[in-house]
Amino acid sequence: MSTAVLTANTTATATGQEWLDALANVSPAVSTKPPVPILAFVKVFTERGQLRMQATDYATSADVRVTRHPDEVKPFLIPHKWAVTTLKPVLGKNKAVWVTIRQNGDKVELLCDGYEIPVDTAPVAEYPDLPVAPNPSALLDAEKFSTAMAGVAVTASTDDTLPILTGVRLEFNLNEVVMLATDRYRLASDAVGGAFSEEFTVLIGAKTWAKVAKQLSKGLAGFSYDGDRTLHVRSGDNVYSILGLDGDYPKIRSLFGQTSEVVAVMNRAKLLETVTVASKLAERNKPVHLTLKEGGVMVAADPEAKSPLVPTEYDRGFNHGDERVFGYNPGYLLDMLKAITADTVRLSQPAGPKPGTWTAGDDSAESDSVYRHMIMPVRLPSENK
């Protein structure tokens, strides 16, 4: 980390890369269509020897470090989008050049490599205060948590008319955090262990989390809850505060408790290949047909078509000569196969047209602490007779 230069009491100076990094780190909290114009700005100030930048869209807030700073800088506002689109061409490929933002009364200027560019600022007193984050009550490996969240969030709804289903439910207990999401046609859950001192539950928007996750640094991340629907995430010197969704989340965990009639363990790479081909051959909005048969699994776009058999081992109730046919949304299958990265995948399928549960090949669908992905089959014409 470079050392910041202070050229005057009313200037803030850091490298171009440090400014760009800070602007990227606060971006999850900057609205592209702000409800009020001032939310298009970010606040820059010093606190305890650090030059910091803050942003909020009311639902999400970010407080990040730009660089260390030897002296106090009065708070000022700069427009986020303008700063990004101005800095990039001015810096060019030399991101290490110094960039100074100078205050001169009510005026603010950006100084860089001979350029002096006026900034369209706004009254700092009108900028909303950010929520105060309590000390973390949970410590988790940031990379493991983000990976688990991505796998679960793929099943969250994208339909904003049902906002509660667009979130991921986080259940923090004293030995792990359990994640759940559903869009009514599929359901996923996973769990990550860590160090916990408090139990709480919060529902976080999947899209919001995806933006925050991109800015988390490696190592441990701290999580805390203020009791007012807000989850605070501390990563290094940066803090993100996310207002949770309001409402009663459906009780979906019990759906995983169904008894399996057939268990099939398949080669994941080969299954991914055949599903990808079938998805491209299938008619729009039509399911692909997954046939469990002796010797393996076949995936085809048409019930009369055939495809290479995916190497499969069967267990629990699958007898010589048996055959099961299921219709699946190909996009849902692809999402599941990309979320599970093991060499094999396991399908635990109950009797009848009920949703099957997919896990990594060595994991049981009956375990609460592994990644589980449930997909509702599409009813086929033969099942309606």
N, C-alpha and C positions, 0 to 999 in steps of 0.2 A: 504494500500500500504506500503510495507516495505521500509526501508531506505537503499540505496545502500552504499557499502563500497568501499573506494578508497584505494588501497594498494600501489599505486605508480602513478607517473604522466603518465605512459604509460600502465595503466591497466584499464579495465572496469569490474566492478563486480555487479552482481545482482543474485537473486535466479534463480534456474533452471526453475521454473514456469514462471517467468517474461521473461526469454529468449525465452521459448517455445511460450508464448502468443504473443510476438513481432514477432517471425518468422511466426506464423499463421496469424497475422494481415497484414503482408506485402505480404503474399503469392499470393493475387490476381494480384500483379504486377510482379511476378516472372514467366518467361516463362519456360515451361518444355523443349522446344526446342529453346533455344535462338538463334537469328540470328547472334549474336557475342558472344563469350565465356564469356566476362566480365559481361554480363547480367544475368549469373547464380549466380552472387555474390550479396550480400547486403552490404550497407555501414553503419558502426556504428560510431557515433561521439557524442559530447555533444553540446548542444545549450541552452543558458539561463537556466542553472541549470538542464537540462534534458538529460539523455542518450537516444539517438534516433537511429532509424534504418530506412533506406530508400531502396527502390527497384523500378525498372522500367523495362518495356519491350518495351519502347517507346510509346505504345498506352495507357498503364495504369501505373500510378505511385502511390506509397504509401509512406507516411512519418509518422511513428508511434513512440510513446514513449515506451521505455523499462522500465525506472524507473527514479526517481529523482536522481541527481548526484551532489555531492558537489564540483567537480573540473573539469577542462578541460581534455578531452581525444582527442588525435589526431585522425583524421578520418582513418579508416582502412577497408578493405574488407574481408568478409568471404563467402565461398560458401554456399548458402541457403540449398540445399538438404543435403550436408555433415553435416551442423550444426544440422539439425533436426535428421538425422539418427544416429549421434554420441551422441547427448545429451540424447536421450530417453533411450538407454541401460545403459549409464553411471549413469544416475539419478535413474533408476529403479522406485520404488514407492515413493522415497523421493524427491519430486519436490521442497521442501523448502531449499535444500542444496545450498550453495553459489557456483556460477560458475564465474570464472575470465577469461577474455581474455587478455593476456599479450603481449604487443609489446616489441620487443627487436631488435632495428634496423629495418631491413627489414623482420625479422621473427616474426611470430605470433604464440602463443601457447594457448591452452585451458586447464585451470587448474580446476579440480573438484574432491573433495573427494580423494585426493592422486594421481589422474591421471594427467599426463602432456602429452598432445597430440598436436603434431605440426599441424598447419593449412596451407593448400595450398592456399595462398593469391594471390593477384594481385595488380598492381600499382593503387593506389587510384586516381591519377591524370587522369587516362584514363576513369574513371566512368562518365557517362553523368550527367549533371545537371538536376534537376527536375523542372517542371514548377512552377511558383510562383502563389499561389492561392489568388485571391482577397478576400476582406472581404465578408462574406455571404450576399446575397440579399434576401434569402428566408429561413425561419425557418419552419421545418415540424416535426411532430411526426415521428421518425425513424421507429417505428414498424408499424404504419398505412401505411406509404409510402411504406415500403418494402412488406407488405401484398398485397397492391393494385398493385404494380409492378409485383409481382409473378402471380397474377390472369390475368393480361394483357399479360405478357410475354409468357404465355403458348401458345398463338396464333401466336407468332413470328415464322418465317420460320427457319428451321435448314439447309436449302440448301445454302451453301456458294457461289454457282454460282450466286445467287441473293442477294448479301451482304446487300443491302439497306433494304430488308424485314426481315433480321435477327435482326433488332433493334426495340426498343420501342421509339416512338416519344413522347417527353416531351414538353408540351406547358405551360410555366410558365406565368401566368397573375397576375393581382393585387389582386385576391381573391382566386385562387386555381391553382393547377397544373393538367392538363389533360393529361392522358396517352393513347396512341393508339398503337396497333400492329395488323398485319395481315400476313397470309401466302398465301393469295388469296382464300383460301377455308373457312376460318373463320376469325373473326375480334372481338377484344375486346377493351373496353375503360373503364376508371374509372377516378375519380377525387378526390383529397385530398385538403382540405383547410389548410391554415396556415398564416404566416405573411410574406408579400412580399413587396419589394420596387423596383423591376425591372421586366420587361417583356422580355422573351427570349424563343427561341425554339431550342432544340437540340435532336439529334437522337443517342441513346445509345445502344450498342450491348447487347442483352438480356443475353447472356452467361457471358459477362463481368460483368454486373450488378449483376447477381446471385452470383458471387464470392465475390464481394464487400459487398453485403447485409449481408452475413454471418458474417462479421467482425464488423458491426455497433453495437454500444452500445445502450442501451435503452435511452429514453429521446429525446430531440430535436436534429435534424441534420441540419447543415447549408449548403446551396447550393449557388454556384456562377458560373458565366459564364464569360470567358475572351474574348468573341467575336471571338475566333479562334477555334471553334468547341470543346472546352474542358470544361467539367462540373467538377467542384470541389466540393467535398463533405467533410464537416468537421464533425467528430463524436468524441466528447470529445477532447482528445489531438491528435487525428489522422486525417490525411488529405489524401483523395484519389482523384486523377486527372484522368479523363477518356476522351480520345480523341473520339469525336463523329464520327459517320459514315457520309460520304460525299454523296450528291446526293439529288434529288428531291423526297420526299416521296409522294406516291400516295394520292390523295384527297379522303379519304375514309369516312370521318365523315358523309357525306350526305346519305350514305347507311342506316343509322339508321332512316331516316325520312319516311320510307314506311308505308302506312296505313295498319293496321292489319285487316284481315278478321275474324280470330278466336283468342281468348285469353283463355288460359288454365292454371290454377294454380294447381300444382301437389304437392304431398307429396315427398319431396326431398329424404329422406332416402329410401323409398320404390322404387322410380324410380331408384336410384343408385343401389339398389339390383337387380332389374330386368334387367337393362342394363348390369351389371356385368355378370349375368348368360348368357344373350343373346350373349355377346361378346365372351364368352368362347365356346359357341355352334356354332357360326357363322363360315363359311368357311373363309379361309384366303383371305383378301382383299375384302370381301363381306360386304355390309351394313347390319345393323339390321333394322327391320321394326317397326316403331313407329305408332301405330294406335290410333287416337283420336276418341272415340266412346262414345255413351251414357253410363254413369255410371263410366267412367274413361279412362285411357290410358293403352294400352297393348304394350309391347315391346317383340319382338320375333325374333329369328335368321332366321326363314323361314316364308314366307307369309302364309303358310298353318297351321303353328303352333299357339298355343295359350299360353298365360302366365297369371299370376294373374293380375287383373286390379289394376292400381295405383290410389288411391283416387284422384279425380279431380273435380274442379269447373270450369264451362265454362262461358264465357261472349262473347259478341259481335259476333252475327251472327251464333252461333252454335245452330241448331234447333233439335227438337225431331227426332230421327232416323238418323241424320247426321253421316257420318263417313269420316274421312280423314286419308290417309296413306302416310307416309313419310319414305324415306330411309336415314339413317344417318351412317356416319363412327362411329363405336362404341367407338373408342379411343377418338374422338373429344367430344362425349357426356360425357365420363368419365372425361375428363379434365375439362369440364364445370361444372359438378356436384361436383367436388372436389374444384373448385375455389369458388363456391357459397356455403356458410355455413349456410344459413337460413333454417328454417324448411320446407319451401315451395319454389318452383321455378315457375316462370311464363314464358310461351311461348307465344309470340306475333307473330302470323303467317300471313303474307300477302297471298293473293290469288295466286294460281298457284305455280309452282316449284321455289319459291323464298326463300332466306334465312330467317329463323325465328330468332327472338331476344329473348335470355334467360336472365332473371333478377331474383333477389330475389323476393319471392312471393308478397311482399308489395311494390315493386318498379315498376315504369312505364318505358317501353321501350322508352318513349318520353322524359325522363329526361336526361340531359347531365351530371348530377352530381352523378349518381349511376353506379354501375358495370353492364355493358352490354356485352353480349357474343353472337355474331351472327355466325351461322353455316350454310353453304350451303348444302342443301339436295342432296343426290345422286339420279340421275334420275333412276327411276325404269322401268323395261321392260314394264309394263302396260302403262306408260306415253309415250312410244315411238310408240305406235300403232296409 
